[in-house]
Amino acid sequence: MRFKRFTALMLGTVTLCAGLIASGPATTSGAAQKSPIVIGVVCSCTGALASSVEVGPPAYKAWASYQNAHGGLNGHQIKIISKDDTASPTLALTEVTAMVTEDHIAVLVDDSNADTAFANYIDSQHIPVIGGGSQGDLLLTDSNFFAPGQTVDDYFVNYMEAAKKVGVTNIAQLYCAESPICQQGVASFKVAAKAEGITAGYISSISFSAPSYTAQCLAAKQAGVQIMNVADAVTVVQHVASDCLKQGYTPWQLALDGGVSQSFATSPGIENKFIGSEPDIPFFSKIAPVKTMNAAFKKYANAQTLGNPNYNEEAVQNWVSGLILTEAVKKSNAGAKGPITPAQIYKGLYAMHGDTLGGMAPPLTFKKGQPNPVHCWFWIRIQNHKFTTPYGTAPVCKAPPKG
């Protein structure tokens, strides 16, 4: 979940999120003659859950810089307006409104924990929301929000499939108390466990600021829990695993998406007993498009992405969000005779049918007038202190149970 979606580490990101970022000069005379496309990025870049999401906006900026160096979008250079809403609904709405009325954005990228505050407004302005993550409930209910990968309704069947992969039958969930996004999943967690024949042995909220999670570890141990999903920021996942280890309790740790960090490979209680999945191709993959992405991250935003110990799938999802926009512009030939408009972008999005963007995403299809959840994921594990894909690199698809 976006645990995001979800501060020495935060300092560089907050600076990045402070205002206008112009991503590179025009590289051709044709591009220079065309009006730029302005893209808004709204991020909860500070606050309790920031350690999981902070790599997102720099990754999107790196995509924009890379794309600008390769001619922009159909000859139009990209400008990024990036704002930090601090997870405040009031500030989120204010910032998105300014992006629309003052900056005239054509697309919004959602890395916010407060996106329900601006959803009705951005919908009324007919501006598509493409990415940056895929964890919010709006992607399940709002046809104007387009996911770059697996959506949150599928996380719960994913959890149960993970338990089966490692041969256990009793699962716990500790969910963040600071964000409604975390709390919204409890009912679905129980439904999925029942449908898959897994015991939901222990469920509890936890606070980011808690000095210790020993009580939760002992309660889960008493309940016979064998695998634990900590639906919170990566720093909390690590803290919980460490506290459980101190009690001689080492359940499997299960995390997805922004709840996974490259630092897990050496984290006590996690490094040799972890299974998870990612909504897009895992960030450590070796396929050619990932190498291209990493080269761009290194060139344009190394300290904020690859050099960040909390580097994770949020970076990949933001890059994939950029690829979705690139593909939509290509499919509709947007901006060929004028500015790139939201209407042209919608046309290109609806032309996507099973697109994987070179293997970076699961099959993506966007249908007009309806939400478009994605029910596929990519397995990952940690083995011998290294991230691996022991079950292959192809996406696994399974729809969540109804009811």
N, C-alpha and C positions, 0 to 999 in steps of 0.2 A: 504494500500500500504506500501511499505517498506520505511519507514519514520524513516526506515532502514537507512529501506531498504532501515534505517533511522533507571568544568567537574568534583567537588569532587566525584560525582558518577562514572565518567569515569576512575578515577585513578586506581582502582583495575582492571578494565577491560583492560585498556591499558597495565598494567603490565602483565596480562594474555596473551594478544595478542602479546607480544613482541618476542616470539621465540618458542623454542621447549618445548613441554609439554609431558612428558612420563607418561602415565596414568596407574600407578599401577604395581606392580610386578606380575610375573607369579604365578598362584595359584596351578598348577599341574606340575609334572615333564614332562608330555607329551607336555604341552604348552610351557615349557621352552626350549624344543628341537626344536621347530618350529620357523621359521623366523617370525618376527613381520610384521603386515600389517601397512603401513604408510599412514596416511590420512591427507590431507591438508585442513585447514580452512582459508579462506580469508574473512576479515571482514572490513567494514568501521566503525571501532570502535571509531573513533574520528571525529568530524565535526558537522555540524549543525543538522544532522538527527540522531545522535548517540543515543539519549535517547530512541528510539524505538527498536534499534537492539542490544544494549550492553549486553543484557541477553542471546543472542544466543550462542556465543562461549563457555561461561562457562557451559551452559546446554549441549552442545555437549561433552565437556570434562567430564562432570558428567556421561553421557551415557557411554563413553569409560571406565571410571573408574569402573562403575558398571559392564559393560560387562567383563572387565578384571578380576574382582573379581569372576566372574562366568565362568571362563575358556576361555575368549577371544572369537574370532570368529573361530569356528571349531578348537580350540586349539592354535590359533595364537593370541598373545598379540597385543594390539592396541597402536600405537604411534601417537600422534597428533602434527602436525606442524601448528602453528597458527600465522597468520600475519595480521597486521593492515595496510590497504592500504590508510587510511585517505580519502577515496573517490577520490583518484587521479588515473586517467586512466594509466598514465605512471608507477606509483609505483605498481599498481595492476598487470600489465603485467610483470613487473620485478620480483615481488614476486612469481607469479604463475610459471613463467619460472624456477626460482630457485627451487621451490618445485618439479618440474618435473625432472630437470637435475641433481640436487644435492641431493635432499632428496628421490627421486624415489617413489613419492606417487602413490598409486593405485586408489585413489578416491579423488575428490575435493568436499568440502562443500562450498557453495556460500552464504555468508552473506554480499556481497559487493554491493555498489551502482555504481561501475565502472566495472561491469562484461562484458559489451560489449567489453572492451579493451582486454580481454584475451580469449574471446569465441572461435575465430578462432584457436588460438594456442592450447588450451586444446582439442578442437575437433580433430585437426591434430595429437595429441598425443594418441588419442583413450583412453582417461581416462574419466570415467563417472563423471558427476557432479550431486550429489544426495543431494537435499536440499541446505542449511539449511532453506531458506524461499521459498515461492511459488508466489512471487509478481512480478518478472521481466518478461519483454516481451520475453526474450530468451526462456522461457518455452513454449511459443506459436509458436515458429519458429524453434527451434533447437532440434533435436531428441536426442542429447547427454545430455540434461538437464532434470532431473527427479524431478517432484514436489512432496512434501510431503502432499499437500492439495490443496484447492481451488486456482485456478490461476486467474490472474488479469483480464482476459477477461470476467470473470463471475461476477466481482465486481459490474458492473454497473446495471445489472438486479437485483442483490442482493440489491443495493441501493433502486431501485424502489419498490421492494417487501417489504422492510423495511418501506417505506413511507405508503404503503397500510396497513401494520400491525397496524400502529398507526393512520390511518384514515386521512392522509393529502395528498395534491395533488400538492404542490409547493415546489421544492427542490433547494438547492444551493450547489455548490461545490467551496471550496477554496483549491487550490492545491499549493504545495510547489514550490517555484521558484528556489530552489537550485539543484534539481535533474531532469534530463530528464525523469526518471521513472514516476514522478508525472505528468509531462506535457503531456506525451504520451496518457493519458486517456481521455482528454477532448472531443475528437470527439466521442469516444465510449459512454461517459456519455450522450451526446446529443441524440445519436441514441437510447440508451436504454430508455431514458425518453420519447421520441416520441412513441416508440413501446409500452410502458406500459401506455400511456395516462397521464403521469405526466409532469407538467410544469417545465422546467429548468429555474427557475426565475432569478438566478444570478450565474455567474461563474467568478472567478477572481483568479489570482496568489497572493500568500502572501509570505513574507520574514520571515525567522526564526528570523532575528535580529531586526524586526520592534518593536519599543517601545510600540505600541498600535495598536489594530485592530478595533478601534471604527468606522473608516470610512467604513470598510467592513460590520460591524454589521448594521450600519445605512442604507447602500445601500441595504442590504438583507432585512431589515425590510421594506423599501420603496417599494421593489419589491414583497412584500407579501409572502416571504419565510416562510415556516412552519417547515421545517426540513433541517438541514445543515450538509453536510459532509466536514470535515476539513481533507484533505488528506496531513497530515504533521506529524511531530514528536509529541509524546504524550504531551510534554510540550507546544507545540503550540495549540493543541486542547484545552487544559485547559485554556490557555491564551485567546483564542478567546471566549470561553464560558463565562469566567469571565468578559471580556470587554462588551459583549452583555448584560449580566445581569446588569451591571452598567448603561446601557441605558434603562433599563426596558424592554428589549427584550429577551425572553426566548424560542427560537425555540427548537424543538427536536434536539439533537445532535446524529449524526450517524457516527460510526467509525468501522473499521474492522481490524483484524489481529494486526500488530505491531503498529497501531494507537490507540490501547486500552491499558490501564494500570490499575493495581489493585487499584491505587490511585484515579481513577475516582469515586469510590463509595462515596468519601467525597469531591469531587471537586465542587465548586460553579458553578451553571448553568448546571451541568451535572448530579449530583447525583440522581435526581428524574425525569429526562427527557432524558433518553438515551436508544437507541436501537442499536444493532450492531450484528455482527456475527463473527465467527472464522473459519479458513480453516481446522482446526483439532479440536478434542474434546476440549471444553473450559477449560482454565487453572485452573478454580476453581471447576471442576467436581469432583464427589465423587466415580467414578467407580474404581475398583481395580487396573487397570493398571496405572491410574493417581496417586493413592496412592503410588504405587511402584516408579513411576517417582519422586514424591515429596520427598520420603524417600531418594532417591539417590541424589537429589538436596541438601537436608539438610545435608547429610553426606559429600558430595564431593565439593559443591560450594554454600553453603547457603548464604553467604553475597552477592554474585554476582547474585543469582537467587531469591529465595524466600524472601531474606532480602532486595532486591532492590525495592524501591517504584515504579519503572517502570517495575516491573516483568509483563510479558505479554505473548501473544501467540508465540512470537519469540522463547521463551524457549521451548514450546511444539513442535513447528515445528522442531527445531534442535534435540530434543529427538526422534521425529518420523523419522527424517532423519536417525538417527542411527538404529532405528528399521527396516527401509527399507533395509539398508545394511545387518543387521542381517538375515533378511528373504531371501535376495538374496543369501547370502552365504549358508544358509541352503538348499535352493531349488536346487542349483547347486553343493552342496557338495564341494564348493571351498576350495582349500588348503588341500585337503585330502592327496595328494601325493607330496606336494611341496608348494611353496609360493602361496598365494592368488593373482591371477592375474586379471587385468581389464577384460580380456575376460571371465573369469569365473563369474565375477560379472555381466557383461552384460547378460550372459546366465540366471542367477538367476532372474534378473530384468524382463526379458521377459517371465519368468514363472509365474509372478504375474498376477492374473486375479480376480479383484474384492476383493482384500485383504484389510481388515480393521485394521489389526494389533491389534486384540483384542479390537476393538472399539475405538482405538485412532485416526483413520483416516477415511475419507470417502472412499468408494470403489476405490481402486487403480489398474489400469490396464496399463501396459506399453507394447506398440507394437513397434517392431523393425523398424527403418528407417523412423519414423514419430514423430512429436511432440505429446505429450500426456497431453493436458490440462485437468484440473479437474473442473467439474462444479457442485460442491456440497458444502454446508456450514452448520454450526451449529448456530442456533439463540441464542442470549444472550440479556439480559436487566439488568438495574439497578432498583431495587424496594426497597424502604425503606432503602436506603444506602447499599444495598447488591446486588451482582451479582446473577442473576437467569437465569433459562432456562424455561420460562413460556410456551414455545411452544414445549417442549419435548427435548430429547437429541439425537434423531435420525437425521442424516444429511438430509438436503433438497436439492434436485437436480433439476436444471433448466438451460438449455443451454442458452447462450446469443443470442440475435437476430442477424441475418446476415445482412451485409450491413453497 
